[in-house]
Amino acid sequence: MTTLADLRRDYASCALTEDAADADPLRQFGAWFDEALQSQLIDVNAMTLATASPGGQPAARIVLLKGVDESGFVFYSNYESAKGRDLTANPRACLLFFWAELERQVRITGAVTRTTSEESEKYFHSRPFESQVGATISKQSQPVADRSQIETRYAEFAAQHRGSIVPLPRNWGGYRVTPERIEFWQGRTSRLHDRLLYSRQPDGSWSRSRLEP
């Protein structure tokens, strides 16, 4: 019988060297993200979002990356959700991408700010009507007696707004994680993994160092 202790595999698909890696971590992320897209991985933009409460209680969940540029990594959510409450009180977060088929991880740590209302509204109205309704009627993270209550609210709101513009909910919008540290992990044989850490300097430039596996 296979036990948890027996579950292991060797990583040997490729390497991550200083010569091959881009000096800019955002360009390096873009290159890896493009490779993940070309590999046709499922939910390539799925990432773990880790937050902490004011008292230091950690929490993690999967969210979807919806934008990335020089200013940071963007995702959207209900501002009154559990993650939203954490980020209001403690506006720092860690993002983790894990592309198992490529034997790669990317970990991003930084401060979090809300996107502008214009950015949030533009993305909100780019979503399917059903998703707009779902985001509007959901009291995310709040207890509910049973699913029928949610389905009833959804059906009523959808019937009222079908064929019209759904207003952007006041409690819904985007977050931007401005990276301060970005670590790229490439699995290697014998557990001697490659780890390159980029750290943002006071002048805005990036330093890079290799970490022990």
Helices and strands as residue ranges (DSSP letters): G 4-6, H 25-38, E 46-52, E 58-64, E 67-69, E 72-78, H 82-89, E 92-99, G 100-102, E 104-114, H 117-124, H 129-137, H 147-161, E 172-186, G 189-191, E 194-200, E 206-210
